[in-house]
Amino acid sequence: MSPDPQHRPFSPATTAVAAGRPPREQGAPVNSPVVLSSTYVSTGTPSADEMLYTRYNTETWLPLEEAVGALEGAAQPALAFSSGMAAIDAVLRLATPGSAIVAPRHAYLATLTAAREQAEREGSVVREVDIADTDAVIAALAPDGEPAASVLWIESPTNPMLEVADVPALAAAAHAAGALCVVDNTFATPLGQRPLAQGADVVVHSVTKFLAGHSDLVMGAAVTDDADLRARLHARRTTGGAIPGPWEAWLALRGLRTLALRVERSQASALELARRLAEHPLVAAVAHPGLPSHPQHERAAELMDGFGSILTLRPAGGAAAAEAVTRAVELWVPATSLGGVESSLERRRRLPAEAATVPEDLLRLSVGIEDVEDLWADLDRALHAAAGHRDS
């Protein structure tokens, strides 16, 4: 569904509800149905847009792909993948063999693992940079005597350190160097920023997280304005078979309908919790782009619509205290992943592959939609319990 051209474009909050609906015909359903079929009736030479076999396309993906594409302000529908990593892997394969992939040193660890493995297979290199240092990133795109980059990969804010990149400046620099600019927009969501409008070539999402929002499915998406890039990514999805199931696509679209409400609530609570934690006597450090103390606070205020629902916390007492907090919370869920209606937290360095520059005591907190006072009381109690455990 598209807005009437005589009227102003829908806001992202409205788009999340309105996009991907069936045509308004008498007796038509309000929601798109789930089609459970692996193949379609077909004779003769199939047309380009004909439904033929579910590994190529199916009606159940299309409403979700339309909605995600519309949310990102893309000229074309998104492409749904079986997982966020399936989408990331397909986009990484846009890199030219023998070239460089420039990526944040702090990024989703599986993204960096996939990039390194691809580089090893193809004789390429991965240059890891501080994505918040614009000059350093630009210098890494085409250093003298080394392979030039064919892909600049951006996370903003980064996972888990919440560094904020100057996406418009970096996208322009990537293009000047002959590289594609890719932005993982999972943390910010399309409500927080639209990287295609800031110059990015491709946007990726772990739909598992905020877009679907209920911690009940695994899915990814890639979005681009470029028809050729979309065709290449579609071919990669088809050949690799990295397709979502029909029920997952339906659930993701249902979850997407409440995205604006969920994000509005969760990011307001995240900022309030960050402010309180910054003054807590048992907290050594807090990071959230909405805090004036954040190194890229002004950049985030300029480039983003909202500061996101993720914050990081380092309790006094080091890694032992951080682990104790994860065991002491009763409302917060100690779990990996993020972006669900439930608030969760995780000590990221418990994972062996996490970057060594991530502090051992850093807790990543994903704020859900519970009452902020309940979340605060649970954290405060857990911090005191952890302090008592440390001192005992």
Buried (B, 14 or more C-beta within 10 A) or exposed (E): BEBEEEEEEBEBBEBBBBBBBEEEEEEEEEEBEBBEEEEBEEEEEEEEEEBBBBBBBBBBBBBBBBBBBBBBBBEBBBBBBBBBBBBBBBBBBBBBEEBBBBBBBBBBBBBBEBBBEBBEEBEBBBBBBBBBBBEEBBBBBBEEEEBBBBBBBBBBBBBBBBBBBBBBBBBBBBBEBEBBBBBBBBBBBBBBBBBBEBBBBBBBBBBBBBBBBBBEBBBBBBBBBBEEBBEBBBEBBBEBEBBBBBEBBBBBBBBBBBBBBBBBBBBBBBBBBBEBBBEBEBBBBBBBBBBEEBEBBEBBBEBBBBBBBBBBBBBBBBBBBBBBBBEBBEBBBBBEBBBBBBBBBBBBBEEEEBBEEBBBBBBBBBBBBBEBEEBBEBBBBBBBBBBEBBEE
